[in-house]
């Protein structure tokens, strides 16, 4: 398991250097932040695969930041390992109650930390499936990047493909334009919300000849839903 993006939030330079070196040797990409403010800036640039979070940070504590990350939709599924000198059982329970996935007590060996990171990543980020997505005869194959309707290949642009892929992977749920921008375009995409409407229209146009445009439903005042139900 290599190439995973790890966000390390730790205010002690010596620990950041030691952890960064160990994780780099293990093939993990590490971005470093000394406090919550820096961490937020790095999160806005790119969502990491896992956060290594020190409990005792200046300003906002690590445990409070973990709770914040778990409350926000964009980061609620982000795996978190807490780094701390607090080894008391009540502290560990408090961290786990806040949504932390694992708890590593200082001092720790770099080898152990790498093993714990890989274990959490295996649990929380399974290998992507190559299985095609299928709804009511509409089939999307991510490995071949093709969409077929009753065996006939559909023509659509790359953004429409990503939009359909997201919809088919999350059916029967309503998503606002802002949520679709975050999930399909990315949090840092500098586009307006009406861009979503334009691509929804294009997606429906591609699906219309086969009658599948009805699957992309407008929910007035809320956003869009992908559903085989009328």
C-alpha positions as CSV (number, residue, x, y, z in Angstrom):
1,X,0.0,0.0,0.0
2,X,1.9,3.0,-1.2
3,X,1.2,6.5,-2.4
4,X,-1.4,7.3,0.3
5,X,-1.7,11.0,1.3
6,X,-1.2,11.5,5.0
7,X,-1.9,14.9,6.8
8,X,0.2,15.2,9.9
9,X,-1.0,17.8,12.4
10,X,1.7,18.1,15.1
11,X,3.2,21.2,16.7
12,X,6.5,19.8,17.7
13,X,9.0,20.1,14.8
14,X,11.2,17.2,16.0
15,X,8.2,14.8,16.0
16,X,7.0,16.1,12.6
17,X,10.5,15.4,11.2
18,X,10.7,11.9,12.6
19,X,7.2,10.9,11.5
20,X,7.6,12.5,8.1
21,X,10.9,10.6,7.5
22,X,9.4,7.3,8.6
23,X,6.3,7.6,6.6
24,X,8.2,8.7,3.5
25,X,10.4,5.7,3.7
26,X,7.2,3.5,3.8
27,X,6.0,5.1,0.6
28,X,3.5,7.4,2.1
29,X,3.1,11.0,1.0
30,X,3.1,13.4,4.0
31,X,1.9,16.9,4.3
32,X,2.6,18.7,7.6
33,X,0.7,21.3,9.7
34,X,1.7,22.8,13.0
35,X,-1.8,23.7,14.1
36,X,-5.5,23.5,13.1
37,X,-5.3,26.7,10.9
38,X,-2.6,25.2,8.7
39,X,-4.4,21.8,8.7
40,X,-7.5,23.5,7.4
41,X,-5.6,25.2,4.6
42,X,-4.1,21.9,3.5
43,X,-7.5,20.1,3.7
44,X,-8.9,22.8,1.4
45,X,-6.2,22.0,-1.2
46,X,-6.8,18.3,-1.2
47,X,-8.5,15.8,1.0
48,X,-6.0,13.3,2.5
49,X,-6.4,9.6,2.9
50,X,-5.8,9.8,6.7
51,X,-5.1,12.4,9.4
52,X,-2.4,11.9,12.1
53,X,-3.6,14.3,14.7
54,X,-1.8,15.4,17.9
55,X,-4.0,15.8,20.9
56,X,-2.2,18.8,22.5
57,X,-2.2,21.5,19.8
58,X,-1.9,25.3,20.3
59,X,-5.3,27.1,20.0
60,X,-7.8,24.4,19.1
61,X,-7.0,21.0,20.6
62,X,-6.7,17.9,18.5
63,X,-9.7,16.3,20.1
64,X,-11.9,19.3,19.4
65,X,-10.6,19.4,15.8
66,X,-11.4,15.6,15.4
67,X,-15.0,16.3,16.5
68,X,-15.2,19.1,14.0
69,X,-14.0,17.0,11.2
70,X,-16.5,14.3,12.0
71,X,-19.4,16.8,12.1
72,X,-18.7,18.2,8.6
73,X,-20.0,16.2,5.7
74,X,-16.9,16.7,3.6
75,X,-14.6,15.2,6.2
76,X,-16.8,13.0,8.3
77,X,-15.5,9.8,6.6
78,X,-11.8,10.8,6.9
79,X,-9.8,8.3,9.0
80,X,-8.1,9.9,12.0
81,X,-5.3,8.5,14.2
82,X,-4.7,10.4,17.4
83,X,-1.1,11.0,18.6
84,X,-0.8,11.8,22.3
85,X,1.2,11.4,25.5
86,X,-2.1,10.9,27.3
87,X,-2.3,7.2,27.9
88,X,-5.1,7.1,30.4
89,X,-8.0,4.8,29.5
90,X,-10.6,7.6,29.9
91,X,-8.6,9.7,27.4
92,X,-8.5,6.9,24.9
93,X,-12.3,6.4,25.3
94,X,-12.8,10.1,24.9
95,X,-10.8,10.0,21.6
96,X,-12.7,7.0,20.3
97,X,-16.0,8.6,21.2
98,X,-15.0,11.7,19.2
99,X,-14.8,9.4,16.1
100,X,-11.0,8.7,16.1
101,X,-10.2,5.4,14.4
102,X,-7.0,4.6,16.4
103,X,-4.9,6.0,19.2
104,X,-1.1,5.9,19.4
105,X,0.5,6.8,22.7
106,X,3.8,8.7,22.7
107,X,6.6,7.7,22.7
108,X,6.0,5.3,19.8
109,X,8.2,3.6,17.3
110,X,8.0,4.7,13.7
111,X,7.6,1.1,12.6
112,X,4.5,0.7,14.9
113,X,3.0,3.9,13.6
114,X,3.4,2.9,10.0
115,X,1.8,-0.5,10.7
116,X,-1.2,1.2,12.5
117,X,-1.7,3.6,9.6
118,X,-1.7,0.8,7.1
119,X,-4.2,-1.1,9.2
120,X,-6.6,1.8,9.5
121,X,-6.3,2.4,5.7
122,X,-7.1,-1.2,5.0
123,X,-10.2,-1.0,7.2
124,X,-11.5,2.3,6.0
125,X,-10.4,2.5,2.4
126,X,-10.9,-0.9,0.7
127,X,-9.5,-1.5,-2.7
128,X,-11.8,0.0,-5.4
129,X,-14.0,-2.5,-7.1
130,X,-13.9,-3.1,-10.8
131,X,-17.5,-4.2,-10.8
132,X,-19.7,-2.2,-13.2
133,X,-22.5,-0.1,-11.8
134,X,-25.9,-1.1,-13.1
135,X,-29.4,0.5,-12.7
136,X,-32.4,-0.6,-14.7
137,X,-30.4,-1.7,-17.7
138,X,-28.1,1.3,-17.7
139,X,-24.5,0.1,-17.1
140,X,-21.4,2.1,-16.2
141,X,-18.0,0.4,-16.4
142,X,-15.3,2.5,-14.7
143,X,-12.4,0.4,-15.9
144,X,-13.3,0.7,-19.6
145,X,-14.9,4.2,-19.1
146,X,-18.0,3.2,-21.0
147,X,-21.7,3.6,-20.4
148,X,-24.1,1.3,-22.2
149,X,-27.9,1.2,-22.4
150,X,-29.3,-2.2,-23.2
151,X,-26.0,-3.1,-24.8
152,X,-25.6,0.1,-26.8
153,X,-22.8,2.5,-25.9
154,X,-23.7,6.0,-25.0
155,X,-21.7,9.1,-25.9
156,X,-21.0,11.6,-23.1
157,X,-18.3,14.0,-22.0
158,X,-15.9,13.2,-19.1
159,X,-17.7,15.5,-16.6
160,X,-21.1,13.8,-17.4
161,X,-19.4,10.4,-17.0
162,X,-18.1,11.4,-13.5
163,X,-21.5,12.9,-12.6
164,X,-23.3,9.7,-13.7
165,X,-20.8,7.5,-11.9
166,X,-21.4,9.4,-8.7
167,X,-25.1,9.2,-9.1
168,X,-25.1,5.5,-9.8
169,X,-22.9,4.9,-6.8
170,X,-25.3,6.9,-4.5
171,X,-28.8,6.2,-5.7
172,X,-32.0,7.4,-4.0
173,X,-30.2,10.2,-2.1
174,X,-30.8,13.9,-2.7
175,X,-27.6,16.0,-3.3
176,X,-27.5,19.8,-3.4
177,X,-25.6,21.6,-6.1
178,X,-22.9,22.5,-3.6
179,X,-22.6,18.9,-2.5
180,X,-22.3,17.7,-6.2
181,X,-19.6,20.3,-6.8
182,X,-17.6,19.0,-3.8
183,X,-18.1,15.3,-4.8
184,X,-17.7,15.4,-8.6
185,X,-15.7,18.6,-9.4
186,X,-13.7,18.7,-6.1
187,X,-13.8,21.1,-3.2
188,X,-11.4,23.5,-4.8
189,X,-13.1,23.7,-8.2
190,X,-13.6,27.4,-9.0
191,X,-17.0,27.0,-10.7
192,X,-20.4,28.3,-10.0
193,X,-23.3,26.2,-8.7
194,X,-25.2,26.8,-12.0
195,X,-22.4,24.8,-13.7
196,X,-24.1,21.7,-12.1
197,X,-27.3,22.5,-13.9
198,X,-25.6,22.8,-17.3
199,X,-24.0,19.3,-16.9
200,X,-27.2,17.8,-15.6
201,X,-28.8,19.0,-18.8
202,X,-26.0,17.5,-20.9
203,X,-26.2,14.2,-19.0
204,X,-30.0,14.0,-19.5
205,X,-29.5,14.7,-23.2
206,X,-27.1,11.8,-23.5
207,X,-29.6,9.5,-21.7
208,X,-32.7,10.7,-23.4
209,X,-32.6,8.5,-26.6
210,X,-32.8,5.4,-24.4
211,X,-35.4,6.8,-21.9
212,X,-32.9,6.9,-19.0
213,X,-33.1,10.7,-18.5
214,X,-36.0,10.1,-16.1
215,X,-33.5,8.6,-13.7
216,X,-31.9,12.0,-13.1
217,X,-34.6,13.7,-11.0
218,X,-34.9,17.3,-9.9
219,X,-36.0,17.7,-6.3
220,X,-37.4,21.2,-6.1
221,X,-35.6,23.4,-3.5
222,X,-33.1,20.6,-2.6
223,X,-31.1,19.5,-5.6
224,X,-30.9,16.3,-7.6
225,X,-31.5,12.6,-7.1
226,X,-30.7,9.5,-9.1
227,X,-33.6,7.0,-8.8
228,X,-35.3,4.3,-10.9
229,X,-38.5,5.0,-9.0
230,X,-41.0,7.4,-10.5
